Amino acid sequence: MATEPSNNGRYAIALGAVNLSSDSIKTILMDTGFTFDEDAHEGYADVSASELSTGNGYTANTKTLTTVVVTQNDTTDRAEMTCDDITWTATTGNIGPSPGMILFDDDVTASGDIVADVILGYIDFGSEITQSAGGTLTIQNIQIDI
């Protein structure tokens, strides 16, 4: 999995509009064929039409990251945000296919050049994944590097 930060997310962090340790950071799964654009995809409104539809155990725009921890890593010279794994349980049908997931700050309101619900980044799964009915889709080792 590769993580791609958004330019507006970097900008919002630099201006202090985003607090990774206390804001409500959400994640959404993207629908088949979605391609992330770090320049054009600034806020949730820019990608909401490409989110997976609610159904089969997936509910649009409801998954919030838990146990978010921000640390300083002097070995790799960066700050890192990590969180608990994210899971969805496929119920009556498949979840997906999905090429990846968006992370966005649900607490940010529009101000100046910063858009509401600013996208922090995109985690590209490398190929489209599908979780069959009855199984659990788990995304592990989620991390944002700054």
C-alpha positions in Angstrom: 0.0 0.0 0.0 1.2 3.5 -0.9 0.1 6.6 0.9 -0.2 9.8 -1.1 -0.7 13.1 0.8 -3.0 15.8 -0.6 -1.5 19.3 -1.1 -4.4 21.0 0.7 -4.0 18.6 3.6 -0.3 19.5 3.9 -1.2 23.2 3.7 -3.9 22.8 6.4 -1.4 21.0 8.7 1.2 23.7 8.1 -1.3 26.5 9.0 -2.5 24.6 12.1 -6.0 24.1 10.9 -5.6 20.3 11.4 -4.7 18.7 14.7 -4.0 15.1 14.0 -4.1 14.1 17.7 -7.4 15.6 18.6 -9.5 16.1 15.4 -12.0 13.6 14.1 -10.1 11.9 11.2 -12.4 9.8 9.0 -11.8 7.3 6.3 -13.9 6.3 3.3 -13.5 3.5 0.7 -13.4 4.6 -2.9 -15.4 3.0 -5.7 -13.9 1.0 -8.5 -12.0 3.1 -11.0 -11.2 6.0 -8.7 -7.9 7.8 -9.2 -6.6 10.1 -6.6 -5.4 13.6 -7.7 -3.3 15.3 -4.9 -3.9 18.7 -6.5 -7.7 18.6 -7.3 -8.9 16.4 -4.4 -8.9 18.9 -1.5 -11.9 18.1 0.6 -14.5 15.4 1.1 -16.9 17.2 -1.3 -14.4 16.6 -4.1 -14.5 12.8 -3.7 -17.9 12.0 -2.1 -19.5 11.0 -5.4 -16.7 8.4 -5.9 -17.2 6.8 -2.4 -18.5 3.2 -2.2 -22.3 3.2 -1.8 -23.8 2.2 1.5 -24.6 -1.5 1.6 -23.5 -5.0 2.6 -21.8 -3.8 5.8 -20.3 -0.5 4.5 -21.9 2.8 5.5 -20.7 5.9 3.7 -18.8 8.6 5.6 -19.1 7.0 9.1 -15.7 5.4 10.0 -13.6 7.5 12.4 -10.0 6.5 13.2 -9.5 5.5 16.8 -6.4 5.5 19.1 -4.7 8.2 17.0 -1.1 8.8 18.1 1.3 11.4 16.8 5.0 10.8 17.4 8.3 12.3 16.4 10.6 9.9 14.6 14.2 11.1 14.7 15.4 8.0 12.8 13.4 8.9 9.7 13.2 12.6 10.4 9.5 13.1 10.4 6.3 13.2 12.4 4.0 10.1 12.2 0.3 9.7 12.9 -0.8 6.1 13.5 -4.1 4.6 14.6 -5.9 1.4 15.2 -6.7 -0.9 12.3 -9.9 -0.2 10.4 -12.5 -3.0 9.7 -15.7 -3.5 7.8 -17.6 -6.8 8.0 -19.4 -7.7 4.8 -22.9 -8.8 5.6 -25.4 -9.8 2.9 -23.0 -9.2 -0.1 -19.6 -8.1 -1.1 -17.9 -4.8 0.0 -16.0 -3.4 -3.0 -14.2 -3.6 -5.2 -12.2 -0.6 -4.0 -8.8 0.7 -5.2 -8.1 2.6 -1.9 -9.3 4.8 0.9 -9.3 8.5 1.6 -8.4 10.0 5.0 -9.9 13.4 5.8 -10.3 15.7 8.8 -14.0 16.0 9.6 -13.5 18.9 12.0 -12.0 21.4 9.5 -14.4 24.1 8.3 -13.7 26.2 5.2 -11.5 29.2 5.8 -9.5 31.1 3.2 -7.7 28.6 1.0 -8.5 25.7 3.2 -11.6 23.7 2.3 -14.0 22.0 4.7 -13.3 18.4 5.6 -9.8 18.6 4.2 -8.4 15.4 2.7 -5.1 14.4 4.4 -4.2 11.7 2.0 -5.1 8.6 0.0 -4.0 5.0 0.7 -3.7 3.1 -2.6 -4.3 -0.6 -2.2 -2.2 -1.4 -5.3 -5.1 -3.2 -6.9 -8.8 -3.2 -6.3 -9.9 -5.3 -3.3 -13.2 -7.0 -2.6 -14.4 -8.5 0.7 -16.8 -11.4 0.2 -20.0 -11.7 2.2 -19.3 -13.0 5.7 -15.7 -11.9 5.8 -14.0 -8.9 7.4 -12.0 -6.3 5.5 -9.2 -5.0 7.7 -6.8 -2.2 6.8 -3.7 -2.4 9.0 -0.7 -0.2 9.7 -2.4 3.1 8.8 0.1 5.9 8.9 0.4 9.5 7.8 4.0 10.9 7.6 4.7 14.6 7.8 
